[in-house]
């Protein structure tokens, strides 16, 4: 998989979701995660805020909703939650 401009970082909650999937579904989700990391500042379908007031993007992609924010200081895409629709 080619390296994205931002490194995707999964929270413990997102990692738990990921590891519970079958290998084939993990591969599909990995592609989506790197696609998202290629465009870390894209606006989601809607925004929420975390406990410190940071805006979180929520984006639906191919049957999953990703909750994330881009940490430009360290070039990391922080994926906080992944939910399958």
N, CA and C atoms as an extended XYZ file, in Angstrom:
255
Properties=species:S:1:pos:R:3:atomname:S:1:resname:S:1:resid:I:1 pbc="F F F"
N         0.852       -1.168        0.000 N   UNK     1
C         0.000        0.000        0.000 CA  UNK     1
C         0.899        1.233        0.000 C   UNK     1
N         0.693        2.157       -0.932 N   UNK     2
C         1.525        3.365       -0.953 CA  UNK     2
C         1.307        4.225        0.278 C   UNK     2
N         2.330        4.917        0.653 N   UNK     3
C         2.291        5.753        1.844 CA  UNK     3
C         1.468        7.010        1.588 C   UNK     3
N         0.561        7.334        2.505 N   UNK     4
C        -0.253        8.531        2.420 CA  UNK     4
C         0.511        9.722        2.981 C   UNK     4
N         0.008       10.907        2.696 N   UNK     5
C         0.650       12.108        3.235 CA  UNK     5
C         0.495       12.176        4.756 C   UNK     5
N        -0.580       11.605        5.272 N   UNK     6
C        -0.812       11.538        6.714 CA  UNK     6
C        -0.808       10.072        7.145 C   UNK     6
N        -0.285        9.827        8.326 N   UNK     7
C        -0.259        8.470        8.884 CA  UNK     7
C        -1.583        8.212        9.596 C   UNK     7
N        -2.332        7.174        9.213 N   UNK     8
C        -3.571        6.876        9.930 CA  UNK     8
C        -3.272        6.231       11.285 C   UNK     8
N        -3.898        6.757       12.324 N   UNK     9
C        -3.744        6.244       13.684 CA  UNK     9
C        -5.129        5.863       14.192 C   UNK     9
N        -5.285        4.611       14.614 N   UNK    10
C        -6.579        4.142       15.113 CA  UNK    10
C        -6.621        4.208       16.630 C   UNK    10
N        -7.724        4.681       17.163 N   UNK    11
C        -7.939        4.634       18.611 CA  UNK    11
C        -8.148        3.179       19.023 C   UNK    11
N        -8.138        2.926       20.310 N   UNK    12
C        -8.384        1.563       20.808 CA  UNK    12
C        -9.760        1.062       20.365 C   UNK    12
N       -10.742        1.947       20.382 N   UNK    13
C       -12.106        1.563       19.966 CA  UNK    13
C       -12.135        1.183       18.491 C   UNK    13
N       -11.496        1.977       17.642 N   UNK    14
C       -11.446        1.691       16.209 CA  UNK    14
C       -10.642        0.416       15.947 C   UNK    14
N        -9.550        0.224       16.693 N   UNK    15
C        -8.726       -0.973       16.539 CA  UNK    15
C        -9.498       -2.237       16.919 C   UNK    15
N       -10.282       -2.171       17.976 N   UNK    16
C       -11.120       -3.313       18.376 CA  UNK    16
C       -12.079       -3.692       17.266 C   UNK    16
N       -12.709       -2.688       16.671 N   UNK    17
C       -13.634       -2.939       15.564 CA  UNK    17
C       -12.887       -3.611       14.415 C   UNK    17
N       -11.736       -3.058       14.053 N   UNK    18
C       -10.942       -3.564       12.941 CA  UNK    18
C       -10.538       -5.019       13.157 C   UNK    18
N       -10.025       -5.337       14.332 N   UNK    19
C        -9.521       -6.692       14.590 CA  UNK    19
C       -10.623       -7.741       14.690 C   UNK    19
N       -11.869       -7.315       14.889 N   UNK    20
C       -12.982       -8.262       14.959 CA  UNK    20
C       -13.468       -8.685       13.564 C   UNK    20
N       -12.990       -8.012       12.527 N   UNK    21
C       -13.413       -8.321       11.162 CA  UNK    21
C       -12.639       -9.503       10.598 C   UNK    21
N       -13.213      -10.120        9.568 N   UNK    22
C       -12.489      -11.179        8.863 CA  UNK    22
C       -11.308      -10.562        8.115 C   UNK    22
N       -10.374      -11.390        7.722 N   UNK    23
C        -9.178      -10.911        7.010 CA  UNK    23
C        -9.560      -10.139        5.736 C   UNK    23
N       -10.502      -10.661        4.993 N   UNK    24
C       -10.923      -10.013        3.748 CA  UNK    24
C       -11.520       -8.628        4.027 C   UNK    24
N       -12.338       -8.526        5.054 N   UNK    25
C       -12.954       -7.241        5.402 CA  UNK    25
C       -11.916       -6.279        5.975 C   UNK    25
N       -10.911       -6.797        6.679 N   UNK    26
C        -9.816       -5.957        7.161 CA  UNK    26
C        -9.057       -5.335        5.993 C   UNK    26
N        -8.821       -6.128        4.957 N   UNK    27
C        -8.121       -5.615        3.783 CA  UNK    27
C        -8.936       -4.516        3.102 C   UNK    27
N       -10.233       -4.713        2.989 N   UNK    28
C       -11.113       -3.698        2.401 CA  UNK    28
C       -11.087       -2.422        3.240 C   UNK    28
N       -11.180       -2.569        4.542 N   UNK    29
C       -11.193       -1.417        5.439 CA  UNK    29
C        -9.837       -0.701        5.426 C   UNK    29
N        -8.751       -1.444        5.330 N   UNK    30
C        -7.422       -0.840        5.248 CA  UNK    30
C        -7.321        0.069        4.029 C   UNK    30
N        -7.831       -0.368        2.902 N   UNK    31
C        -7.833        0.467        1.696 CA  UNK    31
C        -8.605        1.759        1.924 C   UNK    31
N        -9.752        1.663        2.592 N   UNK    32
C       -10.553        2.855        2.871 CA  UNK    32
C        -9.823        3.801        3.829 C   UNK    32
N        -9.159        3.242        4.822 N   UNK    33
C        -8.415        4.057        5.789 CA  UNK    33
C        -7.307        4.834        5.083 C   UNK    33
N        -6.570        4.182        4.196 N   UNK    34
C        -5.502        4.877        3.479 CA  UNK    34
C        -6.056        5.881        2.476 C   UNK    34
N        -7.202        5.583        1.894 N   UNK    35
C        -7.849        6.551        1.006 CA  UNK    35
C        -8.230        7.807        1.795 C   UNK    35
N        -8.756        7.623        2.975 N   UNK    36
C        -9.098        8.742        3.843 CA  UNK    36
C        -7.838        9.523        4.246 C   UNK    36
N        -6.758        8.822        4.536 N   UNK    37
C        -5.502        9.481        4.926 CA  UNK    37
C        -4.882       10.269        3.769 C   UNK    37
N        -5.201        9.889        2.540 N   UNK    38
C        -4.712       10.641        1.380 CA  UNK    38
C        -5.332       12.038        1.303 C   UNK    38
N        -6.519       12.195        1.867 N   UNK    39
C        -7.241       13.470        1.860 CA  UNK    39
C        -7.715       13.787        3.280 C   UNK    39
N        -6.789       14.047        4.197 N   UNK    40
C        -7.127       14.158        5.620 CA  UNK    40
C        -8.004       15.353        5.988 C   UNK    40
N        -8.042       16.374        5.139 N   UNK    41
C        -8.821       17.568        5.488 CA  UNK    41
C       -10.178       17.614        4.786 C   UNK    41
N       -10.594       16.489        4.212 N   UNK    42
C       -11.898       16.471        3.551 CA  UNK    42
C       -12.990       16.649        4.596 C   UNK    42
N       -14.009       17.371        4.227 N   UNK    43
C       -15.147       17.560        5.125 CA  UNK    43
C       -15.982       16.293        5.144 C   UNK    43
N       -16.432       15.941        6.325 N   UNK    44
C       -17.281       14.774        6.463 CA  UNK    44
C       -18.720       15.100        6.101 C   UNK    44
N       -19.572       14.124        6.289 N   UNK    45
C       -20.997       14.319        6.050 CA  UNK    45
C       -21.616       15.186        7.144 C   UNK    45
N       -21.030       15.126        8.323 N   UNK    46
C       -21.456       15.989        9.435 CA  UNK    46
C       -20.311       16.084       10.434 C   UNK    46
N       -20.375       17.101       11.292 N   UNK    47
C       -19.346       17.303       12.302 CA  UNK    47
C       -19.931       17.140       13.696 C   UNK    47
N       -19.076       16.675       14.605 N   UNK    48
C       -19.398       16.635       16.027 CA  UNK    48
C       -18.207       17.261       16.742 C   UNK    48
N       -18.295       17.386       18.044 N   UNK    49
C       -17.177       17.915       18.842 CA  UNK    49
C       -16.806       16.902       19.908 C   UNK    49
N       -15.524       16.877       20.220 N   UNK    50
C       -15.086       16.007       21.304 CA  UNK    50
C       -15.117       16.767       22.620 C   UNK    50
N       -14.624       16.160       23.681 N   UNK    51
C       -14.724       16.745       25.024 CA  UNK    51
C       -13.893       18.020       25.196 C   UNK    51
N       -12.916       18.256       24.302 N   UNK    52
C       -12.118       19.483       24.400 CA  UNK    52
C       -12.567       20.531       23.379 C   UNK    52
N       -13.653       20.250       22.669 N   UNK    53
C       -14.197       21.205       21.714 CA  UNK    53
C       -13.666       21.081       20.303 C   UNK    53
N       -12.823       20.094       20.047 N   UNK    54
C       -12.264       19.883       18.711 CA  UNK    54
C       -13.354       19.379       17.770 C   UNK    54
N       -13.379       19.902       16.544 N   UNK    55
C       -14.323       19.412       15.548 CA  UNK    55
C       -13.870       18.054       15.035 C   UNK    55
N       -14.794       17.124       14.990 N   UNK    56
C       -14.549       15.789       14.457 CA  UNK    56
C       -15.386       15.622       13.199 C   UNK    56
N       -14.769       15.112       12.167 N   UNK    57
C       -15.483       14.826       10.931 CA  UNK    57
C       -16.063       13.425       11.014 C   UNK    57
N       -17.241       13.252       10.448 N   UNK    58
C       -17.905       11.955       10.384 CA  UNK    58
C       -18.256       11.723        8.921 C   UNK    58
N       -17.630       10.721        8.323 N   UNK    59
C       -17.760       10.496        6.890 CA  UNK    59
C       -18.185        9.064        6.612 C   UNK    59
N       -19.194        8.922        5.765 N   UNK    60
C       -19.650        7.599        5.349 CA  UNK    60
C       -18.926        7.216        4.064 C   UNK    60
N       -18.312        6.040        4.088 N   UNK    61
C       -17.607        5.500        2.915 CA  UNK    61
C       -17.886        4.011        2.804 C   UNK    61
N       -18.508        3.611        1.713 N   UNK    62
C       -18.708        2.198        1.391 CA  UNK    62
C       -19.223        1.365        2.559 C   UNK    62
N       -20.244        1.841        3.223 N   UNK    63
C       -20.874        1.071        4.285 CA  UNK    63
C       -20.278        1.243        5.667 C   UNK    63
N       -19.333        2.157        5.817 N   UNK    64
C       -18.727        2.450        7.112 CA  UNK    64
C       -18.835        3.943        7.393 C   UNK    64
N       -18.932        4.300        8.662 N   UNK    65
C       -18.843        5.701        9.068 CA  UNK    65
C       -17.576        5.840        9.900 C   UNK    65
N       -16.710        6.757        9.472 N   UNK    66
C       -15.457        7.047       10.152 CA  UNK    66
C       -15.596        8.357       10.912 C   UNK    66
N       -15.168        8.369       12.159 N   UNK    67
C       -15.078        9.599       12.940 CA  UNK    67
C       -13.592        9.876       13.116 C   UNK    67
N       -13.161       11.076       12.686 N   UNK    68
C       -11.721       11.356       12.643 CA  UNK    68
C       -11.441       12.848       12.744 C   UNK    68
N       -10.170       13.153       12.959 N   UNK    69
C        -9.662       14.522       12.847 CA  UNK    69
C        -8.214       14.447       12.395 C   UNK    69
N        -7.789       15.472       11.670 N   UNK    70
C        -6.430       15.526       11.145 CA  UNK    70
C        -5.553       16.342       12.080 C   UNK    70
N        -4.475       15.739       12.555 N   UNK    71
C        -3.503       16.419       13.411 CA  UNK    71
C        -2.356       16.883       12.519 C   UNK    71
N        -2.481       18.113       12.021 N   UNK    72
C        -1.509       18.650       11.084 CA  UNK    72
C        -0.117       18.807       11.657 C   UNK    72
N        -0.007       19.030       12.959 N   UNK    73
C         1.303       19.232       13.580 CA  UNK    73
C         2.212       18.010       13.425 C   UNK    73
N         1.617       16.825       13.451 N   UNK    74
C         2.413       15.592       13.341 CA  UNK    74
C         2.039       14.766       12.111 C   UNK    74
N         1.176       15.325       11.250 N   UNK    75
C         0.728       14.665       10.018 CA  UNK    75
C         0.143       13.280       10.298 C   UNK    75
N        -0.792       13.246       11.253 N   UNK    76
C        -1.498       12.008       11.583 CA  UNK    76
C        -2.997       12.213       11.420 C   UNK    76
N        -3.653       11.190       10.896 N   UNK    77
C        -5.104       11.183       10.811 CA  UNK    77
C        -5.598       10.327       11.966 C   UNK    77
N        -6.201       10.952       12.938 N   UNK    78
C        -6.669       10.263       14.138 CA  UNK    78
C        -8.076        9.718       13.897 C   UNK    78
N        -8.201        8.419       13.728 N   UNK    79
C        -9.489        7.776       13.509 CA  UNK    79
C        -9.976        7.285       14.860 C   UNK    79
N       -11.039        7.917       15.340 N   UNK    80
C       -11.532        7.637       16.689 CA  UNK    80
C       -12.548        6.512       16.726 C   UNK    80
N       -13.332        6.380       15.655 N   UNK    81
C       -14.391        5.380       15.668 CA  UNK    81
C       -14.694        4.953       14.240 C   UNK    81
N       -15.050        3.694       14.080 N   UNK    82
C       -15.512        3.142       12.815 CA  UNK    82
C       -16.768        2.343       13.127 C   UNK    82
N       -17.815        2.641       12.391 N   UNK    83
C       -19.087        1.941       12.574 CA  UNK    83
C       -19.524        1.412       11.224 C   UNK    83
N       -19.981        0.163       11.212 N   UNK    84
C       -20.495       -0.414        9.973 CA  UNK    84
C       -21.992       -0.177        9.907 C   UNK    84
N       -22.439        0.254        8.755 N   UNK    85
C       -23.880        0.496        8.575 CA  UNK    85
C       -24.591       -0.773        8.180 C   UNK    85
